[in-house]
Amino acid sequence: MKLRRLPNFSRILFQKAFHTLMALARKKILAHLKKTRAASAREIARALKMSAPNVRHHLSVLRLDGRVQLIRVNNREGRGRPEKVYALAQSSLGDNLPALANALLDVTGSKLKEEALAAQIMDANLFAGLPLQKRLALLIEKLNALNYQAHWEAGADGPRIILGHCPYAKALEGHAILCKMDLQIMRQALSRAVTQSAKHEANQPGACLFMFQVE
């Protein structure tokens, strides 16, 4: 019997249902690892009544996503492959760093200087002697290593630097010095005057888009 092709709408619904089921299965695996702290694919499959190959596939995806980590490999007695044991990645466990950052910023207050902060975040000596284009390229590379989602583009009035993400969003409210620090990072790296020319706030945290003009 030939299988008939699903209409586009039906295919979209099927794909959505499939992705929902996959997400639900991975959510259950994460919840199990949170409860047990560590488990093998075999142990997870038995507890969640899933097949071991499916669990191994989900664990592989979760490792690529950075939500699960391999913590050890147990050599099983007798025949059979070594058994991999998984746990939640440290990033999935959460931390109190935003609360600590907010507390430190509140306590230090006016004592903090954005120039000193910028110098601690990025070493301006790395840019010494480089022409402007190489400075821009290196600055973007360093900013993206710090999760700014940055890029630069040529403009009629000179280069523009766009920051697509604020890595300090959780500590930004009430601490404008962090925005000033970003500006100082660019000024120190480029040895040029830099001004903020635009800011567009998105609906999700950390998704502010900042544009800076290099003069």
C-alpha positions in Angstrom: 0.0 0.0 0.0 1.4 3.4 -1.0 1.6 6.1 1.6 0.0 9.3 0.6 1.8 12.5 1.2 0.5 14.6 4.0 -0.9 18.0 3.0 1.3 20.9 4.1 -1.0 21.8 7.0 -1.1 18.2 8.3 2.6 17.9 8.0 3.1 21.0 10.0 0.8 19.7 12.7 2.6 16.4 12.7 6.0 18.1 13.0 4.8 20.3 15.9 3.4 17.2 17.7 6.6 15.3 17.2 8.8 18.2 18.5 6.4 18.5 21.5 6.8 14.8 22.3 10.6 15.0 22.0 10.7 18.1 24.3 8.5 16.3 26.8 10.7 13.2 26.9 13.8 15.4 27.4 12.1 17.3 30.2 11.3 14.0 31.9 15.0 12.9 31.6 16.2 16.2 33.0 13.7 15.9 35.9 14.9 12.4 36.6 18.6 13.5 36.7 17.7 16.3 39.0 16.1 13.9 41.3 18.7 11.1 41.2 21.8 13.4 40.6 23.3 10.8 38.3 22.1 7.9 36.1 22.9 5.8 33.1 20.8 5.5 30.0 19.7 2.0 31.1 18.6 3.3 34.5 16.7 6.3 33.0 15.0 4.0 30.5 13.9 1.6 33.2 12.6 4.5 35.5 10.8 6.3 32.8 9.6 3.3 30.8 11.4 4.3 27.7 13.6 2.4 25.4 17.4 2.6 26.1 18.2 3.7 22.5 15.7 6.5 22.7 17.1 7.7 26.0 20.7 7.6 24.6 19.5 9.7 21.6 17.9 12.3 24.0 21.0 12.3 26.2 23.2 13.0 23.1 21.0 16.0 22.2 21.0 17.3 25.7 24.8 17.0 25.9 25.1 19.1 22.7 22.7 21.6 24.2 24.9 21.8 27.3 22.2 20.7 29.7 23.7 17.3 30.5 27.2 16.1 31.0 28.9 12.8 31.1 30.5 12.3 34.5 32.0 8.8 34.3 32.1 5.5 32.4 31.5 2.3 34.4 33.1 -0.9 33.2 30.4 -3.5 33.5 31.3 -7.0 34.7 31.3 -9.7 32.0 30.1 -8.9 28.5 28.6 -5.7 27.4 29.6 -2.2 26.6 30.9 0.2 29.3 28.0 2.1 30.9 28.1 5.9 30.7 26.7 7.8 33.6 25.2 11.3 33.1 24.3 14.2 35.4 22.9 17.7 34.9 25.4 20.2 33.6 26.5 22.8 36.1 24.8 25.5 34.0 21.5 23.7 34.4 21.7 23.6 38.2 21.5 27.4 38.5 23.5 29.7 40.8 23.2 32.9 42.8 25.7 35.0 40.8 23.1 37.6 39.7 22.1 38.1 43.3 25.7 38.4 44.4 26.5 40.8 41.5 23.6 43.0 42.5 24.6 43.0 46.2 28.2 43.9 45.3 27.1 46.7 43.0 24.8 48.0 45.6 27.4 48.0 48.3 30.2 49.5 46.3 27.9 52.0 44.6 29.7 55.3 43.6 33.1 53.9 44.5 33.2 51.9 41.2 34.7 53.5 38.2 33.7 52.3 34.7 37.2 52.8 33.3 38.7 50.5 36.0 35.9 47.9 35.4 36.5 48.0 31.6 40.2 47.5 32.1 39.5 44.4 34.2 37.1 42.9 31.7 39.3 43.5 28.6 43.0 44.1 28.3 43.5 47.2 26.0 47.2 46.2 25.4 46.0 43.4 23.1 44.9 46.1 20.6 48.1 48.2 20.8 49.7 49.0 17.4 46.8 47.5 15.3 45.1 49.4 12.5 41.4 50.3 13.1 40.0 47.4 11.1 42.0 44.8 12.9 41.1 46.5 16.2 37.4 46.2 15.3 37.7 42.6 14.3 39.6 41.7 17.5 37.1 43.7 19.6 34.2 41.8 18.1 35.9 38.5 18.7 36.5 39.4 22.3 33.0 40.8 22.9 31.4 37.6 21.5 33.6 35.5 23.7 31.8 37.4 26.5 28.4 36.7 25.0 27.6 40.1 23.6 26.5 38.8 20.1 28.3 41.7 18.6 29.2 42.7 15.0 30.4 45.9 13.3 29.4 47.5 10.0 30.6 50.4 7.9 28.6 53.6 8.0 28.6 56.9 6.3 29.9 58.5 9.5 32.3 55.8 10.4 32.2 52.2 11.8 29.2 51.2 13.9 29.3 48.5 16.6 26.1 46.6 17.3 25.6 44.6 20.5 22.7 42.2 20.1 22.7 40.9 23.7 23.4 42.2 27.2 25.3 39.5 29.2 24.7 41.6 32.4 20.9 41.9 32.0 20.1 40.1 35.3 22.2 42.7 37.2 21.5 45.7 34.9 18.5 47.3 36.6 19.6 50.2 38.8 23.2 49.8 37.8 23.8 52.0 34.7 27.5 51.8 35.3 27.5 48.5 33.4 26.3 50.2 30.2 29.0 52.9 30.8 31.5 50.1 31.2 30.6 48.7 27.8 31.3 52.1 26.3 34.7 52.3 28.0 35.6 48.8 26.8 35.2 50.0 23.2 36.9 53.3 23.8 40.0 51.7 25.4 40.2 48.9 22.8 39.9 51.2 19.7 41.6 54.3 21.2 38.9 56.3 19.5 35.9 58.3 20.7 32.8 56.1 20.8 29.3 57.2 21.5 26.0 55.3 22.0 23.8 56.2 19.1 20.8 53.9 19.6 19.1 51.5 22.0 16.2 49.2 21.1 14.6 47.1 23.9 13.1 43.7 22.9 10.4 41.8 24.8 12.8 39.2 26.3 15.4 39.8 29.0 18.9 40.5 27.7 17.8 41.2 24.2 18.5 45.0 24.1 20.2 46.0 20.9 22.8 48.8 21.4 24.4 50.7 18.5 27.7 52.6 19.0 29.3 55.1 16.7 33.1 55.1 16.3 34.3 58.6 15.6 
